[in-house]
Amino acid sequence: LVQLVESGGGSVQAGGSLRLSCAASQLTNGNCMGWFRQAPGKEREGVAAMYTGNIIRDSSHYADSVKGRFTVSRDNDKNTLYLQMNNLKPEDTAIYYCAQFDNVCGRTWFDSSRYMYWGQGTQVTVSS
């Protein structure tokens, strides 16, 4: 059983930055690690994903809404996935979740039904 624990959420003003962390009980080669978010009254959406294996084309994926502003990375020694969020906008306000499944991310990395393990979420609030 994989356990995921997010941290790093908070409240910032527009234009600010936050770095989210996802501590995994295990982080092995061959997992797709994703970040999702859900705003009040909206469906959960994929934000970014990273494959922990060695397929360059599958190394990272981003939603169009965050490209150029968010960066996903990992520290294998710490079993931790990160999401660096820069130039935050009020529309980025949501609960952010970390998730994992045991396969390549692929073109449907944003499909939440593929993910087997989920964290409890961390709140990000961006004020204008």
C-alpha positions in Angstrom: 0.0 0.0 0.0 1.4 3.4 -1.1 0.8 6.3 1.2 1.0 9.9 -0.2 1.2 13.0 2.0 1.0 16.5 0.5 2.3 19.6 2.2 3.3 23.2 1.3 -0.1 24.7 0.5 -1.0 28.1 1.8 -2.3 31.6 0.9 -0.4 33.9 -1.4 -1.2 36.9 -3.5 -1.4 36.8 -7.3 2.1 36.6 -8.8 3.5 34.8 -5.9 5.0 31.3 -5.6 4.5 28.1 -3.6 6.2 24.7 -3.7 4.1 21.7 -2.9 5.6 18.5 -1.7 4.3 14.9 -1.9 6.0 12.4 0.4 5.5 8.9 -0.8 6.0 5.8 1.2 7.7 4.4 -1.8 8.8 5.9 -5.1 10.1 3.4 -7.5 11.0 3.4 -11.2 8.0 2.8 -13.4 5.4 4.9 -11.6 3.4 7.8 -12.9 3.1 10.5 -10.3 0.6 13.2 -10.8 -0.7 16.5 -9.4 -4.4 17.2 -9.6 -6.5 20.0 -8.2 -10.2 20.6 -7.5 -11.8 24.0 -7.0 -15.2 24.4 -5.3 -18.0 23.4 -7.7 -15.6 22.1 -10.3 -14.3 18.7 -11.4 -10.9 17.5 -10.4 -8.4 18.3 -13.1 -4.9 17.1 -13.9 -2.2 19.8 -13.4 1.1 17.9 -14.1 2.5 14.5 -14.0 5.9 12.8 -14.1 7.1 9.3 -14.9 9.6 8.0 -12.5 11.2 5.7 -15.1 13.6 6.5 -17.9 11.3 7.3 -20.9 12.3 10.8 -21.9 9.1 11.5 -23.9 7.1 10.6 -20.8 9.2 12.5 -18.3 6.7 15.3 -17.6 3.3 16.5 -18.6 1.5 19.8 -17.9 -2.0 21.1 -18.4 -2.1 24.0 -20.8 -3.3 26.4 -18.1 0.0 25.9 -16.1 2.6 25.5 -18.7 5.5 27.9 -18.2 4.4 28.6 -14.6 4.5 25.2 -12.9 7.3 22.7 -12.7 7.1 19.1 -11.5 10.2 17.4 -10.2 11.2 14.6 -7.8 13.8 13.6 -5.3 14.3 9.9 -5.4 16.5 9.9 -2.3 13.6 11.5 -0.3 10.8 9.7 -2.1 9.3 13.1 -2.7 7.5 14.7 -5.7 7.4 18.5 -5.9 5.3 21.0 -7.7 6.9 24.4 -8.0 4.2 27.0 -8.8 5.2 30.4 -9.9 3.2 33.4 -11.1 0.1 32.1 -9.3 -3.3 33.4 -10.4 -6.6 33.5 -8.5 -7.9 30.7 -10.8 -5.2 28.4 -9.4 -7.1 28.4 -6.1 -8.0 24.8 -5.3 -7.2 21.8 -3.2 -4.2 20.1 -4.7 -3.8 16.3 -4.6 -0.9 14.0 -5.3 -1.6 10.7 -7.0 0.2 7.6 -8.3 -0.2 4.6 -10.4 2.1 1.9 -11.6 2.6 2.5 -15.3 3.7 5.1 -17.8 1.9 8.4 -17.7 1.2 8.6 -21.4 -1.1 10.8 -23.3 -3.9 10.3 -20.8 -1.9 11.3 -17.8 -4.7 13.7 -16.8 -7.3 10.9 -16.4 -7.8 10.6 -12.7 -9.4 7.2 -12.9 -6.0 5.7 -13.8 -4.5 6.7 -10.5 -4.6 4.1 -7.7 -3.2 6.0 -4.8 -4.2 9.5 -3.6 -3.0 11.9 -0.9 -5.4 13.9 1.3 -4.8 17.2 -0.4 -3.4 20.6 0.5 -5.2 23.9 0.1 -3.8 26.6 -2.2 -5.5 30.0 -2.1 -4.4 32.8 -4.4 -5.8 36.3 -3.8 -6.0 39.1 -6.3 
